[in-house]
């Protein structure tokens, strides 16, 4: 299988995924609303710096999803608040035809359900990644690590299409594992964001700098510990040790601790953050299950306070 791929949301992570696949021979189109970024990629190629050295990758980019035509796989990397608009535009532009599927690699909980509301649950796969990247400027991203990703059916089990896509992505430079329980994996990834995203944003520190401060590291692990019983009440059997292990993988040697969280970058660029689908999701689901989550609630409140300086009230 050699799938044709479109990437909805060519920010740091969308460019990293699309660039890796294009560099090794897949037909990829990056789709984003940032015209200067799109123009720079089409003119000079996508520049990737950091992990594995400075290089330029030839890959197509556009602001118009209709320019892609039907594709086999749509990778959704846009911010959660833009999901409905981005996927609806892709659907209306004809990207979803035949057996086209979407894979959400977005932060937080509930993205797959949102996408399913636009294109139907049968076209939606879940995805998670431990990769990390940041935007350096128009047409340029910084890659921080080579870490694996997982994709899977939201209903569980390993289907033929999941196995085929995972194999194709792995063969083309993006290590991807077919997951038999992607909901479990999504919750595991959520634990990382619960621990570090808001903390990095509130302090304007890299993830590594933040966890080097004992008080912040304690808060990080405390937020994750609160989320574990919420996950279990939601039907996902995470253990405290498993949650800490996945967090340690990201913040430890070889991880992505040298970058600021995407939530931090959103604050620095005066954009709405995704705190509602990260720590906020733990709070709302905890409330539903009668589980108190005071650390996560405080992190949400602090992020909202910072947002109030630049977002309309």
C-alpha positions, 0 to 999 in steps of 0.5 A, a space after each residue: 500500500 502506498 497511500 495518498 495523504 493529506 494533512 489538515 493543519 500544517 503546524 509543527 506536528 502536521 509538517 513533521 508527519 507530512 514531511 517525514 512521509 513525503 521525504 521517503 516517497 509518499 504523495 503528501 499535501 499539507 493544508 493550512 490557512 497560514 498563507 506565508 507558511 504555505 508559500 514558503 514551503 512551496 517555494 523553498 521546501 519544508 525546512 526541518 532543523 534539530 533532530 537528524 540535522 538541518 534538511 529541506 523536504 519537497 512537499 506540496 502545500 495549499 490553503 485550499 483542500 479542493 486542490 488535493 483531490 480525493 486521498 486515501 488518508 487524512 491526518 488531522 493535526 489542527 487545533 481542537 477548536 478548528 476541527 469541525 470547520 477544517 474537516 467540513 471543508 475537507 469533506 466539501 472539497 472532495 477529500 473523502 471519497 471511496 474508502 478515505 479515512 481520517 486519523 486524529 493526532 490531536 491533543 486531548 479527548 473527544 476529537 474522534 467523536 467530533 470528526 465522526 459527527 462530520 464524516 461518520 464514525 466508519 471513516 475515523 481512526 484514532 491516533 497518538 504520538 510521542 513525537 515533538 516539534 515546534 514552528 521556527 518560522 514560515 516554512 520551518 519546523 524544529 524536530 525534537 525526537 524520533 518516537 513511535 506513533 499508534 493508530 487504531 480503530 476506536 471500537 478496538 481490535 486491529 483491522 486490515 486497514 489499520 495494519 496496512 496504513 501502519 505498515 505503509 507509514 513505517 516503511 516511509 519513515 514514520 514509525 507507526 504501530 497498529 494498536 488493538 486498544 487505541 482508546 487506552 493509548 489516547 488516555 495514556 497520551 492524555 496523561 502526558 499533556 495533563 502533566 506538562 501542557 498547562 504547566 509549561 504554558 503557565 510558566 513559559 518554561 520548556 517541559 524539561 525546565 519545568 520538571 526540573 523544579 521540584 514543586 512543578 514536578 510534584 504538580 505534574 505528577 499530581 495532575 496525572 494521579 488525579 486523572 487515573 481514577 477518571 480514566 478507570 471510571 471512563 472504562 480505560 484501565 490505566 494504572 498509576 505506574 503506567 501513567 507515570 512511565 509514559 510521562 517519563 518517556 517524554 520528559 526523560 533522555 531522548 524525549 521532547 523535554 527541550 520544547 515548550 508545550 503547544 499550549 504554551 506556544 498558543 499562549 505566546 501567540 495569543 491564541 485560544 488554548 486546548 486546555 478544555 480538552 486536556 485538563 478540562 476533559 479530566 475535570 468535566 469527566 471527573 465531575 460526571 463520575 463524582 471524582 474530585 480533580 482540584 489540581 487539574 481544575 486549578 490548572 484550567 483556571 490559571 490558563 483561563 486567567 492568562 487567556 483573559 488578557 488577550 481573548 474577548 470576554 
